[in-house]
Amino acid sequence: MIVKNSPITEGLEAFDIVNLLSCQSKHKYVLLDIETTGFTPKNSQLYMIGCIHFSENSWIQTQWLAETFDEEWKILQEFLTHFQGNFHFITYNGDRFDLSYLTDKKSQCQCIKALPWQSSLDLYKLLKPYKKMLNFSHMKQRDLENFLGFNRKYDVSGKECVTIYQRFLRENQPEQAEILLNHNRQDLLGLLKILSMLTYTLPSAGDFQIEDLSTDQQSFKAVLRLPHKLPKSFSWEDELFHLQGDKEMLAFKTPLSQGRLKKFYPNYSDYFYLPGEDMAVHKSLATYIDRSKKKKATARTCYTWFDCNLNFLNDIPTVKDWLTDYFRLAVSCQ
C-alpha cells in the first residue's frame, strides 16, 4: 500500500463558505474522492481513496493506493481508522456513488470500523438547481472546473486510469503509481475549486445584506452584498426577475404591477390559482369557488399581491425575507 501526504495551501477560503452555510467547524470537513475499476462494488475494485482534511494545524491531502488486489480491504481499513469520530464529508455526486460504494465495500470486506461521516455535502446535489442560472448544459465535475478556469495538470481520464492500474498491478512501476495519484489529486483539487461555487447558493439561504432599495413605475430594484465573492460573474433573466452578480454584489430587479409585488407561497399544492383574479387562495377557501374559475396552483402561480409602499421598503427584515423566498422560488422553478 502506498500512502502519500501532500500539503494544500490554495483555495482554502472556500471552507469559510461551507462554515457559513452549515454552522459547523470547517476543521471537521473532509473532501473525498475514490478511484475504482467499475461502478458496482460487487464487481469492481476500490483501488484508491483520496481526501483533503485538516491535520496538525494545516490542510493536507492524504491518498491510499492499493498495490495489490488484496490490499483493497487494507486501504479501506486505513481510511476508516484515520477518520475516527464524526466528520462531514464533501463529495461531487458522492451520495450516489462514493459514499454508497464505500458503505457497500465495508460490508463486503467485513470491516468492523464505523463509518466516519456524520453528514455529507454533495456538491452535485447542492449546485444542480443552479444549472440554468449559470447556463450549464451538463453538470459533470469537469464542466464546473472548466467554468471556473481550473486546468488539470498532466491528467488522464478515469477510463485510462483503470487500464494503467491494471498494468500497475502486474508491473508495480513508480511512474504508473504517480499517474494514478496525480489523477486523484486533480479530482480533489477540482473539488476544492468547485467548493467556492457554494457562494451562488447564499441568496436562497438568506445570507446577504441589503445595500439599496428603489422603485420606479415599472419595477422594484435591490442591490445586495454577499459575505463572499462570487468565483465568476453571472446574469440570469427570467419572466419573474433579472439577477446579476459580480464579485460580492448582486443586482435584483422584478416587475411591479400597479405598485404591487407578488408574495409567493412554498406549499403550492395546498392552493388553487384563480386566473380571473390573478391570485392564489388556500384550498380550504377554494371549496366554494366554481371549478371553471380555478385550477391547481403551481410554484409560479401560487402568489398573492401586496403594496410595495414605504412601510414595506423601510422594513428591511421583511424585505430580506421576501427576497430570500423569491430566490428560493426561482431556484425551485428551474
C-alpha positions as CSV (number, residue, x, y, z in Angstrom):
1,M,0.0,0.0,0.0
2,I,1.2,3.5,-0.9
3,V,0.3,6.3,1.4
4,K,1.0,9.8,0.2
5,N,0.6,13.1,2.2
6,S,0.8,16.4,0.4
7,P,0.2,20.0,1.7
8,I,-2.7,22.0,0.5
9,T,-2.1,25.8,0.6
10,E,-4.5,27.3,-2.0
11,G,-8.3,27.6,-2.3
12,L,-8.9,27.0,1.4
13,E,-11.0,30.1,1.8
14,A,-13.9,28.1,0.3
15,F,-14.2,26.2,3.6
16,D,-15.4,29.5,5.1
17,I,-18.4,29.4,2.8
18,V,-19.3,25.9,4.0
19,N,-18.9,27.0,7.5
20,L,-21.3,29.9,6.9
21,L,-24.0,27.6,5.4
22,S,-23.8,24.8,7.9
23,C,-22.6,26.5,11.1
24,Q,-20.1,23.6,11.6
25,S,-16.4,23.9,12.3
26,K,-14.6,23.8,8.9
27,H,-11.9,21.6,10.5
28,K,-14.4,18.8,10.7
29,Y,-14.9,18.7,6.9
30,V,-13.2,16.2,4.6
31,L,-13.1,16.4,0.8
32,L,-13.4,12.8,-0.5
33,D,-12.8,11.2,-3.9
34,I,-12.4,7.5,-4.6
35,E,-11.0,5.6,-7.6
36,T,-12.5,2.2,-8.6
37,T,-12.3,-0.1,-11.6
38,G,-16.1,0.0,-12.0
39,F,-19.4,1.3,-10.7
40,T,-20.7,-1.6,-8.7
41,P,-18.9,-2.6,-5.5
42,K,-19.6,-6.3,-6.0
43,N,-18.0,-6.5,-9.5
44,S,-15.2,-3.9,-9.2
45,Q,-12.2,-3.0,-7.0
46,L,-11.6,0.0,-4.8
47,Y,-8.0,0.9,-5.5
48,M,-7.6,4.4,-4.1
49,I,-9.1,6.7,-1.5
50,G,-8.1,10.4,-1.5
51,C,-9.0,13.1,1.0
52,I,-8.3,16.7,1.8
53,H,-8.6,17.3,5.5
54,F,-7.3,19.3,8.5
55,S,-4.5,17.8,10.5
56,E,-2.0,19.3,12.9
57,N,-2.9,22.9,12.2
58,S,-2.7,22.6,8.4
59,W,-4.7,21.2,5.5
60,I,-3.2,18.2,3.8
61,Q,-4.1,15.7,1.1
62,T,-3.9,12.0,2.1
63,Q,-4.1,9.2,-0.5
64,W,-4.2,5.5,0.0
65,L,-3.3,3.4,-3.1
66,A,-3.6,-0.4,-3.2
67,E,-0.5,-2.0,-4.7
68,T,-2.2,-5.4,-5.0
69,F,-5.7,-6.7,-5.4
70,D,-5.7,-8.0,-1.8
71,E,-4.9,-4.6,-0.4
72,E,-8.4,-3.3,-1.2
73,W,-9.5,-4.1,2.4
74,K,-6.3,-2.5,3.8
75,I,-6.8,0.9,2.2
76,L,-10.4,0.9,3.4
77,Q,-9.3,-0.1,6.9
78,E,-6.7,2.7,7.0
79,F,-9.1,5.2,5.8
80,L,-11.7,4.3,8.4
81,T,-9.0,4.3,11.1
82,H,-7.7,7.7,10.1
83,F,-11.1,9.3,10.4
84,Q,-12.4,8.0,13.7
85,G,-15.3,10.1,15.0
86,N,-17.9,12.2,13.2
87,F,-16.8,14.2,10.1
88,H,-18.7,16.0,7.4
89,F,-17.7,14.6,4.0
90,I,-17.8,16.8,0.9
91,T,-18.1,15.0,-2.5
92,Y,-19.3,15.5,-6.0
93,N,-22.2,13.1,-6.6
94,G,-20.8,11.2,-3.6
95,D,-24.2,10.5,-2.1
96,R,-25.0,8.4,-5.2
97,F,-21.5,6.9,-5.7
98,D,-18.5,7.5,-3.4
99,L,-20.2,7.1,0.0
100,S,-22.6,4.4,-1.1
101,Y,-19.7,2.5,-2.7
102,L,-17.6,2.7,0.5
103,T,-20.6,1.6,2.6
104,D,-21.1,-1.5,0.4
105,K,-17.4,-2.2,0.3
106,K,-17.2,-2.0,4.1
107,S,-19.9,-4.7,4.4
108,Q,-18.3,-6.8,1.6
109,C,-14.8,-6.7,3.3
110,Q,-16.4,-7.4,6.7
111,C,-14.7,-4.3,8.2
112,I,-15.8,-3.6,11.8
113,K,-14.7,0.0,11.8
114,A,-17.5,2.5,12.0
115,L,-18.3,4.8,9.0
116,P,-16.9,8.2,9.9
117,W,-19.4,10.5,8.2
118,Q,-21.9,12.3,10.4
119,S,-23.3,14.0,7.4
120,S,-22.3,14.8,3.8
121,L,-22.3,17.7,1.4
122,D,-22.9,16.5,-2.1
123,L,-21.8,19.5,-4.3
124,Y,-23.6,18.0,-7.3
125,K,-26.9,18.0,-5.4
126,L,-26.4,21.4,-4.0
127,L,-25.4,23.1,-7.3
128,K,-27.7,21.3,-9.7
129,P,-30.7,23.6,-9.0
130,Y,-28.4,26.5,-10.3
131,K,-27.7,24.8,-13.6
132,K,-29.9,27.2,-15.6
133,M,-28.8,30.3,-13.7
134,L,-25.2,29.5,-14.6
135,N,-26.0,28.4,-18.1
136,F,-24.7,24.8,-17.9
137,S,-25.7,22.2,-20.4
138,H,-24.2,19.4,-18.3
139,M,-23.2,19.2,-14.7
140,K,-20.2,16.8,-14.7
141,Q,-17.3,17.8,-12.4
142,R,-15.1,18.8,-15.3
143,D,-17.9,21.1,-16.7
144,L,-17.8,23.1,-13.5
145,E,-14.0,23.0,-13.4
146,N,-13.9,24.5,-16.9
147,F,-16.4,27.2,-15.9
148,L,-14.1,28.2,-13.1
149,G,-11.0,28.1,-15.3
150,F,-9.4,25.2,-13.4
151,N,-6.8,23.4,-15.6
152,R,-5.8,19.9,-14.6
153,K,-2.1,19.2,-14.7
154,Y,-0.7,16.2,-16.6
155,D,-4.0,14.3,-16.1
156,V,-5.5,11.3,-17.9
157,S,-9.1,10.2,-18.0
158,G,-10.7,7.9,-15.4
159,K,-11.1,5.2,-18.0
160,E,-7.4,5.4,-18.8
161,C,-6.6,5.1,-15.1
162,V,-8.3,1.7,-14.9
163,T,-6.1,0.4,-17.7
164,I,-3.0,2.0,-16.1
165,Y,-3.9,0.5,-12.7
166,Q,-4.3,-3.0,-14.2
167,R,-0.8,-2.6,-15.6
168,F,0.4,-1.3,-12.2
169,L,-0.9,-4.5,-10.5
170,R,1.4,-6.5,-12.8
171,E,4.4,-4.3,-13.1
172,N,4.3,-2.0,-10.0
173,Q,6.3,0.8,-11.7
174,P,6.6,4.1,-9.8
175,E,5.6,6.2,-12.8
176,Q,2.4,4.3,-13.1
177,A,1.6,4.9,-9.4
178,E,2.4,8.6,-9.9
179,I,-0.1,8.9,-12.8
180,L,-2.8,7.4,-10.7
181,L,-2.0,9.5,-7.7
182,N,-2.0,12.7,-9.8
183,H,-5.4,11.9,-11.3
184,N,-6.9,11.5,-7.9
185,R,-5.1,14.7,-6.7
186,Q,-6.6,16.7,-9.7
187,D,-10.0,15.3,-8.8
188,L,-9.6,16.6,-5.3
189,L,-8.2,20.0,-6.3
190,G,-11.1,20.4,-8.7
191,L,-13.5,19.6,-5.9
192,L,-11.9,22.2,-3.7
193,K,-12.2,24.7,-6.5
194,I,-15.9,23.8,-7.0
195,L,-16.5,24.4,-3.3
196,S,-16.3,28.1,-4.0
197,M,-19.4,27.8,-6.1
198,L,-21.5,27.5,-3.0
199,T,-21.4,31.3,-3.0
200,Y,-24.2,31.1,-5.6
201,T,-26.4,29.4,-3.1
202,L,-26.1,32.1,-0.5
203,P,-29.0,34.3,-1.7
204,S,-31.6,31.5,-1.3
205,A,-30.2,30.8,2.2
206,G,-30.7,34.4,3.1
207,D,-27.0,35.1,3.5
208,F,-26.8,38.7,2.1
209,Q,-27.1,42.3,3.2
210,I,-29.3,44.9,1.6
211,E,-27.3,47.8,0.3
212,D,-30.0,49.7,-1.6
213,L,-33.7,49.5,-2.5
214,S,-35.6,51.6,-5.1
215,T,-38.7,51.6,-7.2
216,D,-40.0,53.2,-10.4
217,Q,-43.3,52.9,-12.2
218,Q,-42.3,49.6,-13.7
219,S,-40.0,47.8,-11.3
220,F,-38.6,47.1,-7.9
221,K,-34.8,47.0,-7.6
222,A,-32.4,45.8,-4.9
223,V,-28.7,45.9,-4.5
224,L,-27.3,43.2,-2.3
225,R,-23.9,42.3,-0.8
226,L,-22.8,38.7,-0.3
227,P,-20.4,37.8,2.5
228,H,-18.1,36.1,0.0
229,K,-17.1,37.0,-3.6
230,L,-18.6,35.0,-6.4
231,P,-16.0,32.9,-8.3
232,K,-17.4,34.3,-11.6
233,S,-19.9,36.9,-12.6
234,F,-23.3,35.9,-14.0
235,S,-26.5,37.3,-15.4
236,W,-29.8,35.4,-15.1
237,E,-33.1,36.7,-16.7
238,D,-36.4,35.1,-16.1
239,E,-40.0,36.3,-16.7
240,L,-40.2,36.9,-13.0
241,F,-37.0,38.8,-12.4
242,H,-33.5,39.8,-13.6
243,L,-30.5,39.0,-11.4
244,Q,-26.8,40.0,-12.0
245,G,-23.9,39.0,-9.8
246,D,-20.3,40.3,-9.9
247,K,-17.7,39.8,-7.1
248,E,-19.7,40.2,-3.8
249,M,-22.5,42.3,-5.3
250,L,-26.0,41.3,-6.6
251,A,-28.4,43.5,-8.6
252,F,-32.0,42.3,-8.5
253,K,-35.0,43.6,-10.5
254,T,-38.6,42.4,-10.7
255,P,-41.7,44.0,-12.4
256,L,-44.3,46.0,-10.4
257,S,-48.0,45.8,-11.3
258,Q,-49.9,48.9,-10.2
259,G,-47.4,49.4,-7.5
260,R,-47.7,45.8,-6.2
261,L,-45.4,42.9,-5.8
262,K,-46.1,39.2,-5.7
263,K,-45.9,37.3,-2.4
264,F,-45.2,33.6,-3.2
265,Y,-46.1,30.6,-1.0
266,P,-43.9,27.5,-1.0
267,N,-46.6,24.9,-0.3
268,Y,-48.3,25.4,-3.7
269,S,-50.1,22.0,-3.6
270,D,-52.3,23.5,-0.8
271,Y,-53.5,26.3,-3.1
272,F,-55.7,27.0,-6.1
273,Y,-55.0,29.7,-8.7
274,L,-57.8,32.0,-9.8
275,P,-57.0,33.2,-13.3
276,G,-59.7,35.9,-13.2
277,E,-58.3,37.3,-10.0
278,D,-54.6,36.6,-10.8
279,M,-54.0,35.3,-7.3
280,A,-54.0,32.0,-5.4
281,V,-56.3,31.0,-2.5
282,H,-55.9,28.2,0.0
283,K,-57.8,25.1,-0.9
284,S,-59.9,25.4,2.2
285,L,-61.4,28.6,0.7
286,A,-61.4,27.4,-2.9
287,T,-64.0,24.8,-1.9
288,Y,-66.7,27.4,-2.5
289,I,-65.4,28.6,-5.9
290,D,-66.7,27.2,-9.2
291,R,-64.4,24.7,-10.8
292,S,-64.3,26.6,-14.1
293,K,-62.8,29.6,-12.2
294,K,-59.9,27.8,-10.5
295,K,-57.1,25.5,-11.2
296,K,-54.4,23.8,-9.2
297,A,-51.6,26.3,-8.4
298,T,-48.0,25.8,-9.5
299,A,-44.9,27.2,-7.9
300,R,-45.1,30.1,-10.3
301,T,-48.8,30.8,-9.8
302,C,-49.0,30.3,-6.0
303,Y,-49.0,34.0,-5.0
304,T,-51.0,36.9,-3.8
305,W,-50.3,40.6,-4.2
306,F,-49.2,43.3,-1.7
307,D,-48.4,47.0,-2.0
308,C,-44.8,47.9,-2.4
309,N,-45.1,51.1,-0.3
310,L,-42.8,52.9,2.1
311,N,-43.8,50.8,5.0
312,F,-42.6,47.7,3.1
313,L,-39.4,49.4,1.9
314,N,-38.5,50.6,5.3
315,D,-39.0,47.2,6.9
316,I,-35.6,45.7,6.0
317,P,-36.1,42.3,7.8
318,T,-39.4,41.8,5.9
319,V,-37.8,42.8,2.6
320,K,-35.0,40.4,3.2
321,D,-37.4,37.5,4.0
322,W,-39.3,38.3,0.8
323,L,-36.2,38.4,-1.3
324,T,-35.0,35.1,0.2
325,D,-38.3,33.5,-0.6
326,Y,-38.1,34.9,-4.1
327,F,-34.7,33.4,-4.7
328,R,-35.8,30.0,-3.4
329,L,-38.7,30.1,-5.7
330,A,-36.5,31.0,-8.7
331,V,-34.2,28.1,-8.0
332,S,-37.0,25.6,-7.4
333,C,-38.8,26.5,-10.7
334,Q,-35.8,25.6,-12.9
